Amino acid sequence: MTKFTPKLPNLIWLAAASLAGYLLFWWWFPLRPYFNTVPLQDVRSFALSLWAGLGYGLLLLALFGLYWLAFRAVQSEQSKPSLLFLLGTAVLFAIPLLQTYPINANDLYRYVIRGRVSSVYQQSPYATPPNAFPDDPFLPLAGEWADATSPYGPLWELLAAGTAAVTQNNLWAGLLAFKLVGLLAHLACGWLIWQLLAQTDAAKQRGFALLWLWNPALLLMFVVDGHNDVLMMVWQLVAIWFWRQERPLFTFFFLLLGALTKPIGLLPIPFFAVAIWRELENNTARLRVLGWGVLLGGTAVFLSFLPFGSPLDLLTRLVQESSGGPGFSPGTLLLLILGELGQPLTPEFIESVANWLRIPFGLLGLWLLWSGWRYGRSPLKAAADFLAAYTLQALSFRLWYSTWPFLWLLLEDEQAEAHVLFRLQAGLWFLLNVQLSVLIYGHLRVYLLGGSQLAAHLIGIPFVFLLPILLAYFNTRNSKQNLI
């Protein structure tokens, strides 16, 4: 049976239409007029009505629609873009986004301010919060995190210190510099994905590189908001490349660099440790890798923390982060329901709920390790599963958490056919729905739900965490039935 593939628009036209959408972002959310204003802005402060919020949602849907059409054109081989074309168009999309206000995450400001703690005041960002310097001109922009030390790894803080040292008191230059870091890391990830898929079907190599480089959610997170997760992902992709080259020491080393950039990068390491232990031919080889790994890793940790002192300060901060106040998460919905039923939401009770949520998360981690040990299950799949589970159990979910599993989903099955698999589709829907969720917790809550957090969570949690799975399931089933 011959499958019918409809004629899709030319990739150049799709790129041009996407560029128009990103130019609209720049026009609607300009950085230059607002970059040094207090309070910090967000989507709702720019889109001041329910109808404006609807317009924002339609713009996101249009960009994702163009993105999907582009992928389908490449997947069906109606378009065969080169790596240079994909990288070049991603740069074009990013040019207006570099001048777009960070509407969904204002961590850019913390990067600049904490970089100044190191470079201007010669203090450790792990021991000294920004409000220790009340005369700093940028302190009012630290917002709710003015009294918090850094939750990031020392490699990131070294980069932040160097960037702040170069940009000095020029806030606009500092923000732009961190956005450029995000863009360069995003491009590096796209290049690495292309190289990692070099041995697969050509349509898959081109299509999956496009799924990364043209992804609107990633461009918004990594360029508009300049979030540092993407630098962690560069190290992880290099580690995957070494793992496929059967170079275990370098695999561990670059995974560790990812964790030293952002500590969430620790989560995939145990699954690779199990996989490599199984792959080594004997105990002598295993002990040799273990010994050199401890020496190399210990040296990397020591040198990276050397300018800042003990890593215990960071560990203390991460404990505070994990037990912090609830956000937009399934756990928060549970707390809101319990509060509605009369349960006092004391800090002790919230912490106990967070601890109970960690139990199934920990059990899943043990099961994934056992599956890798017993059956040789791919560490890429395990990393995707564990990071996705982390986003589900985290009491204070953040938008950028949705980017963590996506990298692993793209690469988890190298031998799969070029059509989009169920798990990857779920990851794509998750990225879209997370971006749209700001309208539920913002515009919909304020203008239609009377400000009710409970009502917003009752809509938002199924929309973010359940709907992507259902959409991926039905789309995959329909695709198989239609031989797509």
Secondary structure, 3 states (H helix, E strand, C coil): CCCCCCCCCCHHHHHHHHHHHHHHHHHHCECCCCCCCCCCCCHHHHCCCHHHHHHHHHHHHHHHHHHHHHHHHHHCCCCCCCHHHHHHHHHHHHHHHHCECCCCCCHHHHHHHHHHHHHCCCCCCCCCCHHHCCCCCCHHHHHHHCCCCCCCCHHHHHHHHHHHHHHCCCHHHHHHHHHHHHHHHHHHHHHHHHHHCCCCCHHHHHHHHHHHHCCHHHHHHHHHCCCCHHHHHHHHHHHHHHHHCCCHHHHHHHHHHHHHHCHHHHCCHHHHHHHHHHHCCCHHHHHHHHHHHHHHHHHHHHHHHCCCCCCHHHHHHHHHHHCCCCCCCHHHHHHHHHHHCCCCCCHHHHHHHHHHHHHHHHHHHHHHHHHHHHHCCCHHHHHHHHHHHHHHHCCCCCHHHHHHHHHHHHHCCCCCCCCCCHHHHHHHHHHHHHHHHHHHHHHHHHHCCCCCHHHHHHHHHHHHHHHHHHHHHHHHHHHHHCCC
